[in-house]
Amino acid sequence: MNHCPPDPHNHEPIPGDDRPPKRCPIPSVPHLATGALLRYYRLQANLSYQRVQERTGISDRRLYGIELARRPLERDIARTLLDIYGAGQEAQAVTALLSGGHMHETHHQVFQRSSWMMALKAAAQEAVLLSSGPLRLAFDLAAPAAPIPGRAQHRCRTMLLLHEPALDRTPVQQLARLIALIQRRALTVRLVPGNLRVPEGLLTEWSLTAGITDTSAAECRRRQLYVRHTPHTPLARNGQPAHSDRQMIQLAALRARTPLDSVHQLRQAASRPRTRTTGAGQSPARTASAAKRLA
């Protein structure tokens, strides 16, 4: 159960919310994530707020508030919007997520899906990834998003805090791909010293402020969502339950090497001969040579 502090500026009850008689100042995880998903699919469908209002009767102001988790979202409204956006396949997952009510911590498989990850990326001005490897998810999140017709390309500033010990067990091809992403300015990498204990897998911090005018530090903190990608079920948290995740990322960023030093170390690691063949079956000499060409 979540114990949420009341919002001193707003004591109105929230229609359709399962829990609080008072409004929590921190958006709940289900509404924050679902709002980002609805915004993502609306933009993919190239629909304006006005077009959606014409088809559903939902005012542009209300829809804007739903997408930013500032207004309550009923499950039937979410299903209607997803059908209009051509994303009805997400309705079951959204219904299950919203059924939990106002929560700041939830385990749900949707946070492993590429569609939800891309939705968070499209709603974020900034993302920080803390990883001890493997890097597959980091590559997916750093890759440029497909352009949306008639819209300027949204760019999410993405930083990867990579634990140094991961360099010795990462295939050369992946290190070379990391260097290529840095060169294209799609990603900033900072290496975290090995003497700092980093949790296994990937921890992401999303600042979901795309589409709003107030991007103050306080608003960014209020809209931060943390997702731990564990081997079994991902864990999404914000507000007070995310305190330990926030501290871990802040400590890693404080201790991390500069981007320039990190790139230098990445190039050195990619150029070192490996004692085993890599996934493509190349010899150590050949993989080292390929990495040098990229450098």
WOZI-V480937 format. One record per residue. N is the residue number from 1. PSI is psi in degrees with one decimal (NA if undefined). OMEGA is omega in degrees with one decimal (NA if undefined). Layout:
BEGIN
n->N psi->PSI omega->OMEGA
n->N psi->PSI omega->OMEGA
END
This chain:
BEGIN
n->1 psi->141.6 omega->179.5
n->2 psi->136.7 omega->175.1
n->3 psi->100.5 omega->-172.1
n->4 psi->134.8 omega->175.2
n->5 psi->144.5 omega->179.0
n->6 psi->153.5 omega->175.5
n->7 psi->117.3 omega->-177.4
n->8 psi->-14.3 omega->-176.3
n->9 psi->-7.1 omega->-175.7
n->10 psi->108.5 omega->-178.8
n->11 psi->12.5 omega->-178.9
n->12 psi->141.7 omega->174.9
n->13 psi->155.3 omega->-179.6
n->14 psi->109.8 omega->178.4
n->15 psi->134.8 omega->176.6
n->16 psi->-9.1 omega->177.9
n->17 psi->135.8 omega->-173.4
n->18 psi->-24.1 omega->-169.2
n->19 psi->-88.7 omega->-150.3
n->20 psi->142.6 omega->169.1
n->21 psi->-18.0 omega->178.0
n->22 psi->151.2 omega->-176.8
n->23 psi->130.6 omega->177.5
n->24 psi->137.8 omega->-178.9
n->25 psi->-12.6 omega->179.4
n->26 psi->125.5 omega->177.6
n->27 psi->142.6 omega->179.0
n->28 psi->155.1 omega->-179.9
n->29 psi->-48.5 omega->-179.5
n->30 psi->-42.5 omega->-178.0
n->31 psi->-35.5 omega->179.3
n->32 psi->-46.5 omega->-178.6
n->33 psi->-42.2 omega->-179.3
n->34 psi->-37.8 omega->175.8
n->35 psi->-42.4 omega->177.4
n->36 psi->-40.1 omega->179.7
n->37 psi->-43.2 omega->180.0
n->38 psi->-40.2 omega->177.8
n->39 psi->-42.6 omega->-179.5
n->40 psi->-48.8 omega->-177.8
n->41 psi->-31.6 omega->176.2
n->42 psi->-42.9 omega->179.3
n->43 psi->-37.0 omega->177.0
n->44 psi->-35.4 omega->178.9
n->45 psi->-3.6 omega->178.9
n->46 psi->45.7 omega->179.8
n->47 psi->131.2 omega->175.5
n->48 psi->167.0 omega->175.3
n->49 psi->-38.2 omega->-178.7
n->50 psi->-42.0 omega->179.2
n->51 psi->-39.3 omega->179.1
n->52 psi->-39.5 omega->179.1
n->53 psi->-39.8 omega->179.4
n->54 psi->-32.7 omega->-175.4
n->55 psi->-22.2 omega->-174.2
n->56 psi->-20.6 omega->-174.2
n->57 psi->0.4 omega->178.1
n->58 psi->122.6 omega->-176.4
n->59 psi->154.1 omega->180.0
n->60 psi->-35.4 omega->179.8
n->61 psi->-42.9 omega->-179.8
n->62 psi->-42.9 omega->-179.0
n->63 psi->-40.4 omega->176.3
n->64 psi->-44.3 omega->178.9
n->65 psi->-36.5 omega->177.5
n->66 psi->-45.3 omega->-178.2
n->67 psi->-29.4 omega->-179.4
n->68 psi->11.2 omega->179.0
n->69 psi->31.4 omega->176.0
n->70 psi->-11.1 omega->178.3
n->71 psi->149.6 omega->-179.8
n->72 psi->151.5 omega->-178.7
n->73 psi->116.3 omega->176.2
n->74 psi->151.6 omega->-175.5
n->75 psi->-38.3 omega->-178.9
n->76 psi->-34.0 omega->176.2
n->77 psi->-42.8 omega->179.0
n->78 psi->-43.0 omega->179.7
n->79 psi->-41.5 omega->178.8
n->80 psi->-46.4 omega->-178.7
n->81 psi->-42.6 omega->-179.8
n->82 psi->-38.6 omega->178.1
n->83 psi->-42.7 omega->179.9
n->84 psi->-34.7 omega->-179.0
n->85 psi->-2.3 omega->-178.7
n->86 psi->26.9 omega->-178.2
n->87 psi->38.1 omega->-178.1
n->88 psi->-19.6 omega->179.9
n->89 psi->-16.0 omega->-179.9
n->90 psi->-5.0 omega->-171.4
n->91 psi->-42.5 omega->-177.7
n->92 psi->-43.6 omega->179.9
n->93 psi->-41.4 omega->179.4
n->94 psi->-42.8 omega->178.9
n->95 psi->-44.8 omega->180.0
n->96 psi->-40.1 omega->-178.3
n->97 psi->-44.6 omega->-178.3
n->98 psi->-19.8 omega->-179.2
n->99 psi->-20.4 omega->-179.9
n->100 psi->-10.2 omega->-179.2
n->101 psi->-147.6 omega->-176.3
n->102 psi->104.9 omega->-176.3
n->103 psi->150.3 omega->175.3
n->104 psi->10.9 omega->177.0
n->105 psi->128.2 omega->-179.2
n->106 psi->139.8 omega->169.9
n->107 psi->124.0 omega->176.6
n->108 psi->137.9 omega->-177.3
n->109 psi->-17.2 omega->-177.3
n->110 psi->-26.6 omega->-177.3
n->111 psi->-1.1 omega->171.6
n->112 psi->-14.8 omega->-175.2
n->113 psi->142.9 omega->-178.8
n->114 psi->-34.0 omega->-178.8
n->115 psi->-41.3 omega->179.7
n->116 psi->-36.2 omega->177.7
n->117 psi->-41.4 omega->178.2
n->118 psi->-32.8 omega->177.5
n->119 psi->-42.0 omega->176.8
n->120 psi->-40.7 omega->179.5
n->121 psi->-40.2 omega->-179.3
n->122 psi->-23.1 omega->-179.9
n->123 psi->-2.7 omega->-173.9
n->124 psi->138.9 omega->170.2
n->125 psi->-25.2 omega->-176.5
n->126 psi->142.4 omega->175.6
n->127 psi->137.6 omega->175.7
n->128 psi->127.7 omega->-179.5
n->129 psi->126.3 omega->175.6
n->130 psi->117.6 omega->-171.5
n->131 psi->141.8 omega->169.4
n->132 psi->12.3 omega->-177.8
n->133 psi->163.0 omega->-6.5
n->134 psi->171.4 omega->-168.1
n->135 psi->7.2 omega->-174.7
n->136 psi->-49.2 omega->-179.7
n->137 psi->-37.4 omega->178.8
n->138 psi->-40.9 omega->177.7
n->139 psi->-44.1 omega->-179.1
n->140 psi->-40.6 omega->-177.1
n->141 psi->-27.7 omega->-178.5
n->142 psi->-19.6 omega->-177.5
n->143 psi->140.4 omega->178.9
n->144 psi->139.5 omega->179.3
n->145 psi->153.4 omega->176.8
n->146 psi->134.9 omega->-178.5
n->147 psi->144.5 omega->177.4
n->148 psi->127.7 omega->-177.4
n->149 psi->133.4 omega->175.5
n->150 psi->10.4 omega->-178.4
n->151 psi->147.9 omega->173.7
n->152 psi->145.4 omega->-177.3
n->153 psi->125.0 omega->176.7
n->154 psi->131.8 omega->178.5
n->155 psi->124.4 omega->176.9
n->156 psi->121.1 omega->177.5
n->157 psi->118.5 omega->-173.4
n->158 psi->126.9 omega->176.7
n->159 psi->132.7 omega->175.8
n->160 psi->117.6 omega->172.1
n->161 psi->103.2 omega->-172.6
n->162 psi->126.5 omega->179.2
n->163 psi->126.2 omega->-174.5
n->164 psi->-41.7 omega->179.9
n->165 psi->-20.9 omega->179.8
n->166 psi->-22.4 omega->-177.7
n->167 psi->-36.6 omega->-175.8
n->168 psi->-18.4 omega->-179.9
n->169 psi->7.0 omega->178.6
n->170 psi->128.5 omega->178.5
n->171 psi->148.3 omega->-177.9
n->172 psi->-38.5 omega->-179.5
n->173 psi->-37.4 omega->179.9
n->174 psi->-36.7 omega->176.2
n->175 psi->-41.0 omega->178.2
n->176 psi->-37.6 omega->178.3
n->177 psi->-37.1 omega->177.5
n->178 psi->-44.0 omega->179.0
n->179 psi->-39.5 omega->178.8
n->180 psi->-39.7 omega->177.8
n->181 psi->-37.9 omega->177.3
n->182 psi->-43.5 omega->-179.6
n->183 psi->-32.1 omega->178.7
n->184 psi->1.7 omega->-179.3
n->185 psi->28.2 omega->175.2
n->186 psi->-11.5 omega->-172.7
n->187 psi->143.3 omega->169.7
n->188 psi->132.0 omega->-178.9
n->189 psi->133.1 omega->172.8
n->190 psi->128.8 omega->-177.9
n->191 psi->134.4 omega->179.5
n->192 psi->125.7 omega->-177.2
n->193 psi->146.6 omega->-176.5
n->194 psi->-22.3 omega->-178.5
n->195 psi->-4.6 omega->173.9
n->196 psi->125.7 omega->-178.0
n->197 psi->124.4 omega->-178.4
n->198 psi->134.2 omega->179.7
n->199 psi->150.3 omega->-180.0
n->200 psi->149.3 omega->176.3
n->201 psi->-140.2 omega->-174.4
n->202 psi->134.1 omega->173.6
n->203 psi->126.6 omega->-178.3
n->204 psi->142.0 omega->174.2
n->205 psi->118.6 omega->-178.8
n->206 psi->129.0 omega->172.2
n->207 psi->95.0 omega->-169.5
n->208 psi->71.5 omega->-176.7
n->209 psi->8.7 omega->176.6
n->210 psi->134.8 omega->177.8
n->211 psi->1.7 omega->177.7
n->212 psi->155.7 omega->-177.5
n->213 psi->-28.8 omega->-177.9
n->214 psi->100.5 omega->178.7
n->215 psi->36.2 omega->176.7
n->216 psi->163.4 omega->-179.9
n->217 psi->-39.2 omega->-179.9
n->218 psi->-42.2 omega->179.5
n->219 psi->-37.6 omega->177.1
n->220 psi->-44.2 omega->179.1
n->221 psi->-38.8 omega->-180.0
n->222 psi->-29.8 omega->-175.3
n->223 psi->18.6 omega->177.1
n->224 psi->136.0 omega->177.5
n->225 psi->133.4 omega->-178.0
n->226 psi->129.7 omega->179.7
n->227 psi->121.8 omega->173.7
n->228 psi->121.4 omega->178.1
n->229 psi->98.3 omega->-176.7
n->230 psi->166.3 omega->-179.7
n->231 psi->-23.9 omega->-175.6
n->232 psi->-85.0 omega->-177.3
n->233 psi->128.8 omega->178.9
n->234 psi->155.0 omega->-180.0
n->235 psi->120.9 omega->179.2
n->236 psi->132.0 omega->-177.2
n->237 psi->155.1 omega->168.5
n->238 psi->180.0 omega->-178.4
n->239 psi->-148.8 omega->-177.3
n->240 psi->-40.3 omega->178.5
n->241 psi->-21.3 omega->-179.1
n->242 psi->7.9 omega->-175.6
n->243 psi->-44.3 omega->-178.5
n->244 psi->-37.8 omega->177.3
n->245 psi->-43.6 omega->179.3
n->246 psi->-43.4 omega->179.1
n->247 psi->-41.5 omega->-179.3
n->248 psi->-44.5 omega->179.9
n->249 psi->-40.5 omega->179.5
n->250 psi->-41.0 omega->179.1
n->251 psi->-42.4 omega->179.0
n->252 psi->-41.6 omega->178.8
n->253 psi->-36.0 omega->179.4
n->254 psi->-37.0 omega->-176.3
n->255 psi->-12.7 omega->-172.5
n->256 psi->152.6 omega->176.5
n->257 psi->163.9 omega->179.0
n->258 psi->157.9 omega->177.1
n->259 psi->-38.6 omega->-178.9
n->260 psi->-47.5 omega->177.7
n->261 psi->-36.9 omega->-178.2
n->262 psi->-42.9 omega->177.9
n->263 psi->-40.6 omega->178.2
n->264 psi->-43.8 omega->179.6
n->265 psi->-36.1 omega->176.8
n->266 psi->-42.3 omega->178.4
n->267 psi->-41.6 omega->178.3
n->268 psi->-43.3 omega->180.0
n->269 psi->-37.8 omega->179.7
n->270 psi->-21.3 omega->-177.9
n->271 psi->-12.1 omega->-178.6
n->272 psi->136.2 omega->174.7
n->273 psi->142.2 omega->178.5
n->274 psi->148.3 omega->-177.5
n->275 psi->-16.3 omega->179.5
n->276 psi->157.4 omega->173.8
n->277 psi->152.5 omega->-179.3
n->278 psi->-177.9 omega->-174.9
n->279 psi->-31.1 omega->-178.7
n->280 psi->-2.0 omega->179.0
n->281 psi->17.1 omega->-179.1
n->282 psi->155.3 omega->177.3
n->283 psi->159.2 omega->178.9
n->284 psi->-41.5 omega->-178.0
n->285 psi->-40.2 omega->-178.0
n->286 psi->-41.9 omega->180.0
n->287 psi->-38.0 omega->177.7
n->288 psi->-39.4 omega->179.6
n->289 psi->-40.2 omega->178.8
n->290 psi->-39.6 omega->179.2
n->291 psi->-38.8 omega->178.9
n->292 psi->-36.5 omega->178.9
n->293 psi->-39.4 omega->177.8
n->294 psi->-34.3 omega->-179.9
n->295 psi->NA omega->NA
END
